[in-house]
Amino acid sequence: MNVHTNNTTDRPVSLRILDALDLIDTAESFNEAIFMAAGHLDAEQVGAIQVVSEEVSKRLIEIEKILTGVQEELK
């Protein structure tokens, strides 16, 4: 986000949560690309990168659940 063009504090909390959820989706897409790209490495490297990628996915899912819960509470 460009701080000069998008002042998030001026936006309602519900919209900022949606922004965060969109960023999570983007991060998950990048993470999936890393996971798939790791398939072209040797077995040891693949395993290490894919384990980290899976852990990142788990964390992103947890963050998404928290933000979705907060969003529901705000309704």
N, C-alpha and C positions, 0 to 999 in steps of 0.2 A: 504494500500500500504506500502511496506517495503522501507523505504528511502535508505537503503543500496543496494537494488537490482533494484530499478526503479526510476531513476531521471527524473521526468516528465518535467523539464524545458528543457531537451535536445530534447524533442519530438515536432513535429509541433503542432501548436494550434489546427488544425482540429482533430488530433488524441487525443489530451487532451480533447477536447469536446466530442468525442466518448467515452472516458473513463468515463467522468462525466455522460453521458447518460446511460452507462452500470451500473454505481453505482446507479443511480436513479431507474433503473429497479429492481436492487437487493433490494433497500430500499422499493420499492413498494411491492415486494413479501413478505418481512418481515412484512410490515404493514398489508397486507392481512391476513397473518397467525395470527397476533394479533387480528384482527377483528373477524376472525372465532373462535379463541380460546375463545374470550369473550362470545360467545354463551353459554358456559357452566357455567356462573356465574349467580347470581340472577339478576332480571330485572333492578334494579337500577344501579348495577355495569356494566352490559352489555351496557346500554344506555350511560353511561359516557365514557367507553372505546371506543365504536363504534363511538361516536361523535368525539372524539379526532382522531381516526383512519381516519375518513372521512376527517377531516381538514388536516391531514398529507398528504393524497392522493391529495387533492386539491393543496397544496403547491408544491408537487412533480411534478404535471402536469404543473403548472405554470413555475417551474424551467426548465422543459423539453422543454416547448415552447420557453422560452428565449434562451436556448442553441441551439435549432434547428434553431432559427432565426439568431443567430450569425453565426452558421455554414453555413447557406445559404448566408449570406453577405460575407463570406470569399471565396466563390466559384468564 
